[in-house]
């Protein structure tokens, strides 16, 4: 344990091994040094900085470290032993006793997001299935091959090898026209949206309902998104045309949150809308997971000069990686690169190295294949449980992705259901925040299922059904 003593406002580090602990001994104070030492140790024990059964240095060692007399340390130890803060045993030295500590109050975030037994929050893949060993192999291989210069201040838009690997993957799997020189690697799709909000000119529209966080990100960056309604065919292009928007943020592959796929007719209309001077931001949300329909290529592959393509690993690997990308039209690329440079001077080089190797080695493809085999059973369990326990709920967006949306009849007490579910340690995300006007939203929920076991899904929906039966009537 390393001790530090403050003498005449100078901090001196001790020489003993172990964790460092600050103890203030000020020789200019009238209070005796042994009392200052006892007070400092007592506060460290009460605050938890010294944990129960932690072994303290012998009086001789501590006296030498603090450059005080041994008698002073013996007096301090004796006082704390008498008070019950320390105890000594033959051959075991002096240790911290088990006493009540001062527990910091929970933060507001802890109170808002308590621990749940069953978490239906959308947006998360199966975190327990993160390919740890494959990722470690990719990291080791990448580190063995990368030049030392990569660890310096590199291009803010990403390492060339990483951008090339992403480009190859997007061309192969999504039909994207992907030139590595027009790719910007970023900290997830959320940062991509934030950067674009600073770079595009004119009003920007987004789907209504749409991902609530994107709406907040746009507003945070000075853009008030124009809400454009969504129906069974996707975004309403006629309404978009009637607006003043020159840029639109859309999720055509699996609309967030309804799960609607943009119909072929609407795809054509949307691309026609994107005449010179207009721009589509294509968030390729949940495009990797499809169950009841064939994959649909990215819009960007048809009109690469009119579409910014956005993707990430948040739904495929883990949101905690914060790995995302943009494929940007030539006329906008320098502006986006500059915005990225000013935002954070570039994303983590270590993660870029690992992900680049993970892509080129085939590890990413193998992981996706494994998840595509695993998720359908969870989806089926959720659909069956909803049909049995919440038959009044209409299911939307079940054909793809890792979540589905349910809507209830008008007047259903959705807020009360969410409150009671929280009390039962079940986390739910209501549909209302996804609407520009939450008060006008139909009662509904967005249910994520990828990060739950089939047993958790079945139990959770059964409990929700029981709670719903006791809600106040509409």
C-alpha positions in Angstrom: 0.0 0.0 0.0 1.4 3.4 -0.9 0.8 6.3 1.4 0.9 10.0 0.6 1.5 12.7 3.2 0.9 16.4 2.7 3.5 18.4 4.5 3.4 22.2 4.2 1.2 21.8 1.1 3.7 19.4 -0.6 2.5 15.8 -1.4 5.0 13.1 -0.9 4.5 9.5 -2.1 5.5 6.6 0.1 7.6 3.7 -1.1 5.6 0.7 0.0 3.9 -1.5 -2.6 0.2 -1.7 -3.1 -2.6 0.7 -3.9 -2.1 4.4 -3.2 -4.1 6.1 -0.4 -4.1 9.8 0.3 -3.5 10.7 4.0 -3.1 14.4 4.9 -0.6 15.2 7.7 -0.1 18.9 7.9 2.6 19.9 10.4 1.4 23.5 10.3 -1.9 22.6 11.9 -2.3 22.6 15.7 -4.0 19.2 15.7 -1.6 16.5 16.7 -0.3 14.4 13.8 -1.5 11.1 15.4 -5.0 12.5 15.4 -4.7 13.7 11.8 -3.6 10.2 10.8 -6.5 8.6 12.7 -9.0 11.0 11.2 -7.7 10.3 7.7 -7.8 6.5 8.1 -11.3 6.7 9.7 -12.6 8.7 6.7 -11.0 6.3 4.3 -12.7 3.3 6.0 -16.1 5.0 6.2 -16.0 6.1 2.5 -15.0 2.6 1.4 -11.6 3.6 0.1 -10.2 1.1 2.6 -12.3 -2.1 2.3 -13.0 -4.6 5.1 -10.1 -7.0 5.8 -7.6 -4.8 4.0 -4.2 -5.2 5.6 -2.5 -2.0 6.8 1.3 -1.6 6.9 3.0 -2.4 10.2 3.5 0.6 12.5 7.2 0.5 11.7 6.8 0.5 7.9 4.1 3.2 7.9 6.1 5.4 10.2 9.1 5.2 7.9 6.9 5.9 4.8 5.3 9.0 6.4 8.6 10.1 8.1 7.0 10.2 11.5 7.7 8.4 14.8 6.5 4.9 15.2 4.8 5.9 18.5 2.6 8.3 16.5 1.4 5.4 14.3 0.8 3.1 17.2 -1.3 5.8 18.9 -3.4 6.2 15.7 -3.9 2.5 15.2 -4.8 2.0 18.9 -7.4 4.7 18.8 -9.1 3.2 15.7 -8.9 -0.3 17.2 -10.7 1.0 20.3 -13.4 2.5 18.1 -13.9 -0.7 16.2 -12.5 0.5 12.8 -9.4 -1.8 13.0 -8.5 -5.1 14.5 -5.2 -7.0 15.1 -4.5 -10.7 15.2 -1.4 -12.6 16.1 0.6 -13.1 12.8 -2.2 -11.4 10.8 -1.2 -7.8 11.3 -3.6 -4.9 11.5 -6.7 -5.1 9.3 -9.8 -3.0 8.5 -12.8 -4.2 10.4 -16.2 -4.7 8.8 -18.1 -1.4 9.5 -20.9 0.5 7.9 -19.7 2.6 5.0 -21.1 5.7 3.4 -22.8 4.6 0.2 -23.0 7.3 -2.4 -26.6 8.1 -3.4 -27.7 6.6 -6.7 -27.4 8.8 -9.7 -30.5 9.9 -11.6 -29.5 7.6 -14.4 -29.5 4.6 -11.9 -32.9 5.6 -10.7 -34.3 6.0 -14.2 -32.8 2.7 -15.5 -33.0 0.2 -12.6 -31.9 -3.4 -13.1 -34.5 -5.5 -14.9 -35.0 -9.2 -14.9 -36.5 -9.2 -18.4 -35.4 -6.4 -20.7 -37.5 -6.0 -23.9 -35.7 -2.7 -24.8 -35.0 -2.8 -28.6 -31.7 -2.0 -30.2 -29.5 -4.8 -28.8 -28.2 -8.0 -30.3 -27.4 -11.1 -28.3 -24.6 -9.7 -26.2 -23.8 -13.0 -24.7 -22.9 -14.3 -28.2 -20.4 -11.6 -28.9 -17.5 -13.6 -30.6 -14.9 -12.9 -28.0 -12.3 -15.4 -29.2 -12.7 -14.5 -32.8 -12.4 -10.8 -32.0 -9.3 -11.4 -30.0 -7.7 -13.4 -32.9 -8.6 -10.6 -35.3 -7.1 -8.1 -32.9 -3.8 -10.1 -32.5 -3.5 -10.7 -36.2 -4.2 -7.1 -37.1 -1.7 -5.8 -34.5 0.9 -8.2 -35.9 0.5 -6.8 -39.4 -0.2 -3.1 -38.9 2.6 -0.5 -39.2 3.6 1.5 -36.2 2.5 4.7 -37.9 -1.1 3.6 -37.5 -0.9 4.4 -33.8 -0.3 8.0 -34.4 -2.8 10.7 -35.5 -4.1 9.1 -38.7 -6.8 10.2 -41.1 -9.9 11.1 -39.1 -12.2 9.3 -41.5 -10.5 6.0 -40.8 -7.5 3.7 -41.6 -7.3 2.9 -45.3 -7.3 -0.9 -44.6 -10.5 -0.6 -42.5 -12.3 1.6 -45.1 -11.3 -0.9 -47.8 -12.6 -3.8 -45.8 -15.9 -2.1 -45.1 -16.2 -1.1 -48.8 -15.7 -4.7 -49.9 -18.3 -6.0 -47.5 -20.9 -3.4 -48.4 -20.4 -4.0 -52.2 -20.8 -7.8 -51.7 -23.7 -7.9 -49.2 -25.7 -4.7 -49.8 -25.0 -3.7 -53.4 -23.5 -0.4 -52.3 -21.3 1.6 -54.6 -18.5 1.8 -52.1 -15.3 3.7 -52.9 -13.0 3.5 -49.9 -12.1 7.2 -50.5 -15.8 8.1 -49.9 -16.2 6.1 -46.7 -16.0 7.8 -43.2 -15.7 5.5 -40.2 -17.5 6.9 -37.1 -18.7 6.1 -33.6 -21.9 4.3 -34.6 -24.8 5.5 -36.8 -25.7 8.1 -34.2 -22.5 10.0 -34.7 -23.0 9.7 -38.5 -26.4 11.4 -38.2 -24.9 14.1 -36.0 -22.1 14.8 -38.5 -24.5 15.0 -41.4 -26.8 17.4 -39.5 -23.8 19.8 -39.5 -23.0 19.3 -43.1 -26.2 19.4 -45.1 -28.0 22.6 -46.2 -31.7 23.3 -46.0 -34.5 21.7 -44.0 -34.1 18.0 -43.1 -37.0 15.6 -42.8 -37.3 12.3 -41.0 -40.0 9.6 -40.8 -42.8 9.9 -38.3 -42.7 7.7 -36.4 -39.0 7.4 -36.4 -36.1 6.6 -34.0 -36.5 9.0 -31.1 -32.8 9.3 -30.6 -32.2 10.5 -34.1 -34.8 13.3 -33.6 -32.9 14.4 -30.5 -29.6 14.3 -32.2 -30.8 16.4 -35.0 -32.2 19.0 -32.6 -29.1 19.0 -30.6 -27.2 19.9 -33.8 -29.5 22.8 -34.7 -31.9 20.9 -37.0 -35.6 20.7 -36.4 -36.7 17.6 -38.3 -39.7 17.9 -40.6 -42.0 14.9 -39.7 -43.1 12.8 -42.7 -45.8 10.2 -42.1 -45.2 6.5 -42.7 -47.8 4.0 -43.9 -47.8 0.4 -45.0 -45.6 1.1 -48.0 -43.0 3.2 -46.1 -42.4 6.9 -46.0 -45.1 9.0 -47.7 -43.2 10.6 -50.6 -46.1 12.8 -51.6 -45.9 14.4 -48.1 -42.2 14.7 -48.5 -42.6 16.5 -51.8 -45.1 18.9 -50.3 -42.6 19.8 -47.5 -39.7 22.2 -47.8 -37.2 19.5 -46.9 -34.1 19.1 -49.1 -32.7 16.2 -47.1 -34.6 13.2 -45.7 -33.4 10.6 -43.1 -35.1 7.2 -43.8 -34.8 3.6 -42.9 -36.1 1.8 -46.0 -34.9 -1.8 -45.3 -36.8 -2.1 -42.0 -38.5 1.1 -40.9 -37.7 2.1 -37.4 -39.9 1.4 -35.4 -42.8 0.0 -37.5 -40.7 -2.5 -39.4 -42.3 -1.6 -42.7 -40.2 -2.2 -45.8 -40.2 0.6 -48.4 -42.3 -0.7 -51.3 -40.8 -0.9 -54.9 -43.1 1.9 -56.0 -42.1 4.1 -53.1 -38.4 3.4 -53.7 -38.8 4.7 -57.2 -40.7 7.8 -56.1 -38.1 8.5 -53.4 -35.2 8.3 -55.8 -37.1 10.6 -58.2 -37.6 13.0 -55.4 -33.9 13.2 -54.8 -33.2 15.5 -57.8 -30.1 17.6 -57.8 -30.0 19.7 -54.7 -31.7 17.1 -52.6 -30.3 14.2 -50.5 -31.4 10.9 -49.0 -29.7 9.7 -45.8 -30.3 5.9 -45.9 -29.9 4.4 -42.4 -29.7 0.7 -43.3 -31.3 -0.3 -40.1 -31.7 -4.0 -39.4 -30.9 -5.0 -43.0 -28.8 -8.0 -41.9 -31.7 -10.0 -40.5 -34.7 -11.1 -42.6 -37.0 -14.0 -42.0 -40.1 -14.0 -44.3 -38.9 -12.0 -47.3 -35.8 -11.8 -49.6 -33.2 -9.1 -48.9 -33.6 -5.8 -50.7 -30.5 -3.9 -51.9 -29.6 -0.5 -50.6 -31.0 2.6 -52.2 -27.5 3.9 -52.5 -26.5 1.3 -55.0 -29.0 2.9 -57.5 -28.2 6.5 -56.9 -24.8 6.9 -55.2 -24.6 10.6 -55.8 -27.9 11.3 -54.2 -27.7 9.0 -51.2 -25.6 8.9 -48.0 -25.5 5.3 -46.8 -25.2 4.8 -43.0 -24.5 1.5 -41.2 -23.0 0.2 -38.0 -22.3 -3.0 -36.0 -24.7 -2.0 -33.1 -27.3 -4.6 -34.1 -24.9 -7.2 -35.4 -22.1 -7.3 -32.9 -22.5 -4.9 -30.0 -23.6 -1.3 -29.6 -20.7 -0.9 -27.1 -18.2 -1.2 -29.9 -19.3 2.2 -31.4 -18.3 1.2 -34.9 -20.2 2.8 -37.8 -19.7 4.1 -41.3 -21.0 6.4 -44.0 -20.6 6.2 -47.7 -20.8 9.8 -48.8 -21.4 11.4 -52.3 -18.4 13.0 -53.8 -19.7 16.6 -53.5 -20.1 16.2 -49.7 -17.2 14.0 -48.7 -14.7 16.8 -47.8 -17.3 18.6 -45.6 -18.1 15.4 -43.7 -14.4 14.6 -43.2 -13.8 18.0 -41.8 -16.8 17.6 -39.4 -15.4 14.2 -38.3 -12.0 15.7 -37.7 -13.4 18.5 -35.6 -15.7 16.1 -33.6 -13.0 13.7 -32.3 -10.0 13.6 -34.7 -11.0 10.0 -35.5 -12.4 6.8 -34.1 -10.4 4.2 -32.1 -7.6 2.8 -34.2 -7.5 -0.4 -32.2 -11.2 -1.1 -33.0 -10.6 -0.3 -36.6 -7.7 -2.8 -36.8 -9.7 -5.6 -35.2 -12.8 -5.0 -37.2 -10.9 -4.8 -40.5 -9.3 -8.1 -39.8 -12.6 -9.6 -38.6 -14.2 -8.6 -41.9 -11.4 -9.8 -44.2 -11.0 -13.1 -42.3 -14.7 -14.0 -42.7 -15.4 -13.8 -39.0 -18.1 -11.2 -39.4 -19.9 -13.3 -42.0 -19.7 -16.4 -39.8 -21.1 -14.5 -36.8 -24.0 -13.2 -38.8 -24.8 -16.7 -40.1 -24.8 -17.9 -36.5 -27.2 -15.2 -35.3 -29.5 -15.7 -38.3 -29.9 -19.3 -37.1 -30.5 -18.2 -33.5 -32.9 -15.3 -33.7 -35.9 -17.0 -35.6 -36.6 -19.2 -32.6 -36.8 -16.2 -30.3 -39.0 -14.4 -32.8 -41.3 -17.3 -33.0 -41.5 -17.6 -29.2 -42.4 -13.9 -29.0 -45.1 -14.1 -31.7 -46.6 -17.2 -30.1 -46.6 -15.7 -26.6 -48.2 -12.4 -27.9 -50.9 -14.4 -29.6 -51.7 -16.3 -26.5 -51.3 -13.7 -23.7 -51.9 -10.4 -25.5 -54.3 -11.3 -28.3 -55.6 -7.7 -28.5 -52.2 -6.5 -29.7 -51.5 -6.0 -33.5 -48.0 -7.1 -34.4 -46.0 -5.0 -36.9 -42.5 -5.5 -38.4 -42.0 -9.1 -37.6 -40.5 -10.0 -41.0 -37.1 -8.7 -40.3 -34.8 -7.2 -37.6 -34.3 -7.9 -34.0 -37.5 -6.2 -32.6 -41.1 -6.0 -33.5 -43.8 -3.4 -32.7 -47.2 -4.1 -31.1 -50.1 -1.7 -31.2 -53.2 -1.9 -28.9 -56.7 -0.6 -29.4 -57.4 3.0 -28.7 -57.7 3.9 -25.1 -55.5 1.1 -23.9 -53.7 2.2 -20.7 -50.2 1.8 -22.1 -48.4 4.1 -19.7 -49.9 2.2 -16.8 -48.8 -1.1 -18.3 -45.3 0.2 -18.6 -45.3 1.5 -15.0 -46.6 -1.9 -13.6 -44.1 -3.8 -15.8 -41.3 -1.7 -14.4 -42.4 -2.5 -10.8 -42.3 -6.2 -11.9 -38.7 -5.7 -13.2 -39.7 -5.9 -16.8 -38.4 -3.2 -19.1 -40.6 -1.9 -21.9 -40.1 0.8 -24.4 -43.4 2.6 -25.4 -44.0 3.6 -29.0 -45.1 7.2 -28.2 -41.6 8.8 -28.0 -41.0 7.8 -31.7 -43.7 10.3 -32.8 -43.1 13.9 -33.4 -46.2 14.5 -31.3 -46.2 11.7 -28.7 -49.7 12.6 -27.5 -51.1 11.6 -30.9 -49.3 8.2 -31.0 -51.4 5.0 -30.8 -50.8 2.9 -27.7 -48.0 0.6 -28.4 -44.7 -1.0 -27.5 -41.4 -1.8 -29.3 -40.2 -5.2 -28.1 -36.6 -6.3 -28.6 -36.0 -10.0 -28.4 -32.5 -10.7 -29.6 -30.9 -10.3 -26.2 -33.4 -12.5 -24.3 -33.6 -16.3 -24.0 -36.8 -18.0 -25.2 -37.7 -18.7 -21.6 -37.3 -15.1 -20.7 -39.5 -14.1 -23.6 -42.2 -16.5 -22.8 -42.2 -15.6 -19.1 -42.1 -11.9 -19.8 -45.1 -11.9 -22.2 -47.1 -14.1 -19.9 -46.5 -11.6 -17.1 -47.4 -8.7 -19.3 -50.7 -10.5 -20.2 -51.5 -10.9 -16.5 -50.8 -7.2 -15.9 -52.8 -6.1 -18.9 -55.9 -8.0 -17.6 -56.0 -5.9 -14.5 -55.5 -2.5 -16.2 -58.3 0.1 -15.9 -60.9 -0.2 -18.7 -60.5 2.1 -21.7 
